[in-house]
Amino acid sequence: MLEISKDMIKKCFNISDEVIYISEKALQDVLNTFSQIDDIKEYNQAKVLYAMQSERLSDAHFTNTTGYGYGDIGRDTLERVYSRIFSCEDSLVRPHIVSGTHAITLALTGNLRPNDTLLSITGKPYDTLLQVIGIEGENNGSLMEYGIKYKQVELLKEGKIDINSAVEAVKNDKTIKMIEIQRSTGYGWRPSLSLSDIKEAINAIKSIREDIICFVDNCYGEFIDILEPTEVGADLAAGSLIKNIGGGIAPTGGYVCGKKKYVEQAAYRLTAPGLGKECGSTFGVIRQMFQGLFLAPHITAEALKSAIFCSRLLELANFEVSPKYYEKRSDIIQAIKFNNRDDLINFCKGIQKGSPVDSFVECEPWDMPGYTDEVIMAAGAFIQGSSIELSADAPIRPPYIAYLQGGLTFEHAKIGIMIGLSNVLNNKK
């Protein structure tokens, strides 16, 4: 780091010499890993560019439809571009999908029927899905309320899919119609699942029953590897445009990609049976959705580098981290175990202080919709709730783990993470 940069950072952000010293050590340790990320970024950039060129993307596609939105050529072209990138039959990509949870819910409710069973083979899903399923909360509008059953197979001790148990579950219960695989860690303390892990599990299950729908929650996983879940056997994948694939530009939205018949069923839940994908105006956001997608390989690489730097920096500061900086990743999330409520909250407050938007605001734990524990969220973002921008959040429960993700530029994320650590250390004195 240049001396002039050190002086500015110390003066402007109240970062100690100790934090600057260990940040320089952390950066030296992670540089070799960064070059591997750049190789994946280059491949995915070529992939996105070719998909857009193949669909003859033009200025004419940056449409602004209203009302029913019939014949929206921009919307329809965007969905074909997604299908090329995911090497799948069809895609539903809409600004009307409000979150990753919403996209996942469309995939589930569109394809499951009363007396069907959903089987999670990655243990307990992410918190916001528990009320969707009906295993927590008021069970109002959940899958269970509509007569859809739920089972789960716990992960092995090392965080891998228990394929033998998953296969046995499928053999013994003919009502299982869909398996759900959560690629990311969510609010867990485990490695994210690699695409080779996912492929092995899907192949084993399909060898028993080809008719089972294999669905992957792909949130935080796009462009981490050179393949996507639908390229390794998944029938469906879903995610959010305010995470990786929106590139920090898409103002809202989500996607469901995969086999045409399953995507169509999800579209019927988004709009109505008989309407499906044929309608849905796009309010002038299609250009941003295209532009965000084009930038997404680069932005995702920046976020991944930010997570790796955070891992090494916090480890050098004697906190337990998962994954380690040198471990292979399949999402952009970095978990830090604080084992202390105040340290957790102070770290998140520090990330908020390091944000370009609302840096003067103090985030506090609160009862956030969709969560059963209080949650603290540091998200000083240009797009509300965007977790491809530098953010950190955590349920307020032992062992007090913070989950950091995002970073539109590595340079900003580096400063923000240093501020987060400083806020922890300064409040210990």
C-alpha positions in Angstrom: 0.0 0.0 0.0 1.3 3.5 -0.9 2.3 5.6 2.1 -0.1 8.3 0.9 -2.9 5.8 0.8 -2.0 4.6 4.4 -2.1 8.2 5.6 -5.5 8.9 4.0 -7.0 5.7 5.3 -5.7 6.2 8.9 -6.9 9.8 8.9 -10.3 9.4 7.2 -11.4 6.1 8.7 -9.7 5.8 12.1 -7.9 2.6 11.2 -5.0 1.7 13.5 -1.4 0.9 12.4 -2.0 -2.6 13.7 -4.9 -3.2 11.2 -3.0 -1.7 8.4 0.0 -3.9 9.1 -2.0 -7.1 9.2 -4.0 -6.1 6.1 -0.7 -5.8 4.1 0.3 -9.3 5.3 -3.2 -10.6 4.4 -3.0 -9.2 0.9 0.4 -10.7 0.3 -0.9 -14.1 1.4 -3.9 -14.1 -1.0 -2.4 -12.7 -4.3 -1.8 -16.2 -5.8 -5.4 -17.1 -5.2 -6.5 -13.9 -7.0 -4.9 -15.0 -10.3 -7.0 -18.2 -10.3 -10.1 -16.1 -9.9 -9.1 -13.9 -12.9 -8.9 -17.0 -15.1 -12.5 -18.0 -14.2 -13.6 -14.4 -14.7 -12.1 -14.3 -18.2 -13.9 -17.5 -19.2 -17.3 -16.3 -17.9 -16.9 -12.9 -19.5 -16.4 -14.6 -22.9 -19.4 -16.8 -22.2 -21.7 -13.8 -21.5 -20.4 -11.8 -24.4 -21.0 -14.7 -26.8 -24.5 -15.3 -25.5 -25.4 -11.6 -26.1 -23.9 -11.6 -29.6 -25.6 -14.9 -30.5 -29.0 -13.3 -29.7 -28.0 -10.2 -31.7 -28.5 -7.9 -28.8 -29.4 -4.4 -30.0 -30.3 -1.0 -28.7 -33.8 -1.9 -29.8 -34.0 -4.5 -27.0 -33.7 -1.9 -24.2 -37.5 -1.6 -24.1 -39.9 0.2 -21.8 -43.2 -1.7 -21.8 -46.3 -1.0 -19.8 -49.6 -2.7 -19.0 -49.7 -6.4 -20.0 -46.2 -6.2 -21.6 -47.1 -8.5 -24.5 -44.4 -8.8 -27.1 -41.6 -7.3 -25.0 -38.6 -8.2 -27.2 -36.1 -7.0 -24.6 -37.5 -9.3 -21.9 -37.7 -12.3 -24.2 -34.2 -11.7 -25.5 -32.8 -11.4 -22.0 -34.4 -14.8 -21.1 -32.8 -16.4 -24.2 -29.4 -15.0 -23.2 -29.8 -16.5 -19.7 -30.7 -19.8 -21.3 -27.5 -19.8 -23.3 -25.4 -18.9 -20.3 -27.0 -21.7 -18.2 -27.0 -24.1 -21.2 -30.7 -24.9 -20.5 -34.0 -25.0 -22.4 -35.7 -22.0 -20.9 -35.5 -19.1 -18.4 -37.8 -16.8 -16.5 -36.0 -13.5 -15.7 -38.2 -10.8 -14.3 -38.1 -7.6 -12.3 -41.3 -8.8 -10.6 -39.3 -11.4 -8.7 -38.5 -9.6 -5.5 -35.7 -11.8 -4.0 -33.9 -15.0 -4.2 -36.4 -16.5 -1.7 -39.2 -15.5 -4.1 -37.5 -17.1 -7.1 -37.0 -20.3 -5.1 -40.6 -20.2 -4.0 -41.8 -20.0 -7.6 -39.8 -23.0 -8.5 -41.2 -25.0 -5.6 -44.8 -24.0 -5.7 -44.9 -24.1 -9.4 -43.8 -27.8 -9.6 -45.0 -29.4 -6.3 -48.6 -30.5 -5.8 -50.6 -31.8 -2.8 -49.3 -35.1 -1.4 -45.9 -34.5 -3.1 -42.8 -34.4 -0.9 -39.9 -32.0 -1.1 -36.6 -33.5 0.1 -33.8 -31.2 1.1 -30.5 -33.1 0.8 -28.4 -30.3 2.2 -30.0 -30.2 5.7 -32.0 -27.3 7.0 -32.5 -24.6 4.3 -31.8 -20.9 4.6 -33.9 -19.1 7.3 -36.3 -17.4 4.9 -37.3 -20.7 3.3 -38.4 -22.2 6.6 -41.7 -20.3 6.5 -42.1 -21.0 2.8 -41.9 -24.7 3.6 -44.0 -24.4 6.8 -41.6 -25.8 9.4 -41.4 -22.5 11.2 -43.6 -19.4 11.4 -47.4 -19.2 11.1 -47.7 -21.8 8.4 -49.8 -19.3 6.4 -49.6 -19.9 2.6 -46.8 -22.4 3.1 -46.1 -25.6 1.2 -47.4 -27.6 4.1 -50.6 -25.7 4.3 -51.2 -26.9 0.7 -50.6 -30.5 1.6 -47.0 -30.7 0.4 -44.8 -32.7 2.7 -41.2 -32.0 3.6 -38.2 -34.2 4.6 -34.5 -33.5 4.9 -31.2 -35.4 4.8 -28.5 -33.9 7.0 -25.1 -33.2 5.6 -22.2 -35.3 6.6 -19.9 -34.1 9.4 -17.5 -32.6 6.9 -20.3 -30.6 5.2 -20.7 -32.9 2.1 -24.0 -34.3 0.8 -24.8 -37.7 2.4 -25.5 -39.3 -1.0 -26.2 -42.8 0.4 -28.9 -41.5 2.7 -30.4 -39.3 0.0 -30.6 -42.3 -2.4 -32.2 -44.4 0.3 -34.8 -41.7 1.0 -35.7 -41.6 -2.7 -35.9 -45.4 -2.9 -38.2 -45.6 0.2 -40.6 -42.7 -0.5 -42.3 -42.6 -3.9 -44.0 -39.3 -3.0 -40.7 -37.4 -3.3 -41.1 -35.3 -6.4 -38.3 -32.8 -5.9 -34.9 -32.6 -4.2 -33.6 -29.2 -3.1 -29.9 -28.5 -3.0 -28.7 -25.3 -1.3 -25.3 -24.5 -2.9 -24.4 -21.7 -0.6 -23.7 -21.9 3.1 -26.6 -19.7 4.0 -26.5 -19.1 7.8 -24.5 -22.2 8.3 -20.9 -23.1 9.3 -20.0 -25.4 6.4 -18.2 -25.3 3.1 -20.4 -24.2 0.1 -21.0 -27.1 -2.2 -18.9 -27.5 -5.3 -20.5 -28.2 -8.7 -18.7 -31.6 -8.6 -20.5 -32.4 -5.3 -23.8 -31.3 -6.8 -23.2 -33.4 -10.0 -22.3 -36.5 -8.0 -25.5 -36.2 -5.9 -27.8 -35.6 -8.9 -26.3 -38.5 -10.9 -26.9 -40.9 -8.0 -30.5 -39.8 -7.5 -31.3 -39.8 -11.2 -29.9 -43.3 -11.5 -32.7 -44.4 -9.1 -35.5 -42.2 -10.4 -35.1 -40.1 -13.5 -38.5 -38.4 -12.9 -37.4 -36.6 -9.7 -36.9 -32.8 -10.2 -33.4 -31.8 -9.1 -33.5 -28.1 -8.0 -30.5 -26.0 -7.0 -30.7 -22.8 -4.9 -28.0 -21.0 -6.8 -28.0 -17.8 -4.7 -24.5 -16.4 -4.4 -23.1 -19.0 -6.7 -23.3 -17.6 -10.2 -20.0 -17.2 -12.1 -17.9 -18.6 -9.2 -17.0 -21.5 -11.5 -17.0 -21.9 -15.3 -20.2 -24.0 -15.1 -23.7 -23.5 -13.6 -25.8 -26.1 -11.9 -28.0 -26.7 -15.0 -24.8 -27.8 -16.8 -24.1 -30.6 -14.3 -27.6 -32.2 -14.3 -29.9 -29.8 -12.4 -33.4 -29.6 -13.8 -33.9 -26.1 -12.3 -31.8 -23.4 -10.7 -32.9 -20.1 -9.2 -31.4 -16.9 -7.8 -31.5 -13.2 -7.3 -30.5 -10.3 -9.6 -29.3 -8.2 -6.6 -26.7 -10.9 -6.0 -23.9 -12.0 -8.3 -25.7 -12.2 -11.7 -27.1 -8.6 -11.5 -23.6 -7.2 -11.5 -24.6 -4.4 -9.0 -26.6 -2.7 -11.8 -29.9 -4.6 -12.0 -32.2 -2.7 -9.6 -34.3 -5.7 -8.7 -35.4 -9.1 -10.0 -34.7 -12.8 -10.0 -34.5 -15.8 -12.3 -35.5 -19.4 -12.7 -33.7 -21.4 -15.3 -33.8 -25.0 -16.5 -36.0 -27.5 -18.3 -38.9 -25.8 -20.2 -41.7 -27.6 -18.6 -40.5 -26.8 -15.1 -39.8 -23.1 -15.9 -43.2 -22.8 -17.4 -44.8 -24.1 -14.2 -42.8 -21.5 -12.2 -44.1 -18.8 -14.6 -47.7 -19.8 -14.0 -47.1 -19.0 -10.3 -45.5 -15.7 -11.1 -48.4 -14.5 -13.2 -51.3 -17.0 -13.7 -52.1 -20.3 -15.4 -52.5 -19.7 -19.1 -50.5 -16.5 -19.0 -47.1 -17.6 -17.8 -44.2 -15.9 -19.5 -46.3 -14.2 -22.2 -47.0 -11.1 -20.1 -45.2 -8.8 -17.6 -44.1 -5.3 -18.4 -40.6 -4.4 -17.6 -40.8 -0.7 -16.6 -37.7 0.4 -18.4 -35.2 -1.7 -16.4 -34.2 -4.2 -19.1 -31.1 -2.2 -20.2 -29.9 -2.3 -16.6 -30.5 -6.0 -16.4 -28.5 -6.6 -19.5 -25.7 -4.3 -18.4 -25.6 -5.9 -15.0 -25.4 -9.3 -16.5 -22.5 -8.2 -18.8 -20.6 -6.8 -15.8 -21.4 -9.8 -13.5 -18.3 -12.0 -14.2 -16.1 -9.1 -13.2 -18.1 -7.9 -10.2 -18.4 -11.5 -8.9 -14.6 -11.8 -9.1 -14.2 -8.6 -7.1 -16.7 -9.9 -4.5 -14.8 -13.2 -4.3 -11.5 -11.5 -3.9 -13.0 -9.4 -1.1 -14.2 -12.5 0.7 -10.8 -14.1 0.5 -9.1 -11.0 1.8 -11.6 -10.9 4.7 -10.9 -14.5 5.5 -7.2 -14.0 5.8 -7.4 -10.6 7.6 -9.8 -11.9 10.3 -7.8 -15.1 10.7 -4.6 -13.0 11.3 -6.7 -11.1 13.9 -7.3 -14.4 15.7 -10.9 -15.0 14.7 -12.2 -18.3 13.3 -13.2 -18.1 9.7 -14.9 -20.4 7.1 -13.7 -21.0 4.5 -10.0 -20.4 4.9 -8.5 -18.1 2.4 -6.8 -20.9 0.4 -9.9 -23.2 0.2 -11.9 -23.7 -3.0 -15.1 -21.7 -2.9 -18.5 -22.1 -4.5 -20.1 -18.9 -3.3 -19.1 -15.3 -2.3 -19.9 -15.7 1.4 -17.3 -15.4 4.1 -18.3 -16.5 7.6 -16.5 -15.1 10.7 -17.2 -16.7 14.1 -17.0 -14.1 16.9 -18.3 -16.1 19.8 -19.4 -12.8 21.3 -22.6 -10.8 20.7 -20.9 -7.4 20.9 -18.0 -8.3 18.6 -20.5 -9.5 16.0 -22.6 -6.4 16.2 -19.5 -4.1 16.1 -18.2 -5.8 13.0 -21.4 -5.3 11.2 -21.6 -1.7 12.4 -18.1 -1.2 11.1 -19.0 -2.5 7.6 -21.9 0.0 7.6 -19.4 2.7 8.5 -17.4 1.7 5.5 -20.3 1.9 3.1 -20.6 4.7 0.4 -24.4 5.0 1.3 -25.8 5.6 4.8 -22.3 5.4 6.4 -23.6 7.7 9.1 -26.4 5.2 10.1 -25.9 2.6 12.9 -27.4 -0.8 12.0 -29.1 -2.6 14.9 -30.6 -6.1 15.3 -34.3 -6.2 14.5 -37.1 -8.6 13.8 -36.8 -8.8 10.0 -39.6 -10.4 8.0 -38.9 -14.0 7.1 -36.5 -14.7 10.0 -37.2 -16.3 13.4 -34.2 -14.7 15.2 -33.3 -11.0 15.4 -31.0 -10.1 12.4 -28.5 -7.4 12.0 -27.8 -6.2 8.4 -25.1 -3.8 7.3 -26.0 -2.8 3.8 -25.0 0.7 2.8 -25.8 0.0 -0.8 -26.9 1.8 -3.9 -29.6 -0.8 -4.4 -31.5 -1.7 -1.2 -30.6 -5.1 0.2 -28.0 -5.7 -2.5 -25.6 -8.4 -1.3 -23.3 -8.2 -4.3 -22.4 -4.8 -2.8 -20.3 -5.0 0.3 -22.6 -6.1 3.1 -22.6 -8.2 6.3 -25.5 -9.8 8.2 -26.1 -12.2 11.0 -28.8 -13.8 13.1 -28.3 -12.8 16.7 -27.7 -16.3 18.1 -24.7 -18.2 19.4 -21.9 -18.7 18.3 -22.5 -15.2 16.8 -21.3 -15.7 13.2 -21.2 -12.8 10.8 -21.7 -13.5 7.1 -19.9 -11.1 4.8 -20.5 -10.9 1.1 -20.1 -8.6 -1.9 -17.9 -5.8 -3.0 -18.4 -3.9 -6.3 -14.7 -3.1 -6.2 -12.0 -4.9 -4.2 -10.4 -1.6 -3.3 -13.6 -0.4 -1.5 -14.3 -3.8 0.1 -10.7 -3.9 1.5 -11.2 -0.5 3.2 -14.7 -1.5 4.4 -13.4 -4.8 5.9 -10.5 -3.0 7.6 -13.0 -0.5 9.1 -15.1 -3.5 10.3 -12.2 -5.1 12.1 -11.1 -1.8 13.6 -14.5 -1.2 15.0 -14.3 -4.6 16.8 -10.8 -3.9 18.1 -11.4 -0.3 19.1 -14.5 -1.3 21.1 -12.5 -3.9 23.1 -10.2 -1.3 24.5 
